[in-house]
Amino acid sequence: MVTNKLFVYGTLMGNFDSPIARSLQQHSNFLGEGLLRGRLFDLGHYPGAVYEADAQTWVKGHIFQLHQPETLFPLLDNYEGIGGNFPSPNEYTRSLVPVLQTGQTLICYCYVYNLSTAPLTCITSGSYLEYLSIGR
C-alpha cells in the first residue's frame, strides 16, 4: 500500500521552527491531530514512538498529506537517519501504521523508533509537546 499521509509526533510537528519542519509544512496540507497506538520515549533532544497494535496507550501527533512524497521522503529519511549512510540498524524505520483521527482510521507513514527502549524514559502522556511544556 502506498499513501501520501505522514503522522509526526516530535520535532517535525508545526510547533517546531526548523528548516525540515518548515519544508514539511510548505510541501503538505495539515490534516489535523491523530493518535497512534503505542508508546512514546524521550531520546534526549527528540522523541521516539513505538507502534504497538494492541496497546491501550496512545502517541499524540499531527497528520500531513504530502504534495510530492517522492521528493519529500528522501529529505525526511535523511533527517531521521534512515539509509545506508547511517549506522545499522537505523534508529528509525519509515513504516505504514494505522492512525486514528476523529473516529476514522487513516493509514499513514510514520518514523517509528527501531532500537531498544529498555534504557529510555517513557513519556506517559503520549504527547511530546505536553512533555516539553512541563519541563521533562
Secondary structure, 3 states (H helix, E strand, C coil): CCCCEEEECCCCCCCCCCHHHHHHHHCEEEEEEEEEEEEEEECCCCEEEEECCCCCCEEEEEEEEECCHHHHHHHHHHHCCCCCCCCCCCCEEEEEEEEEECCEEEEEEEEEECCCCCCCEECCCCCHHHHHHCCC
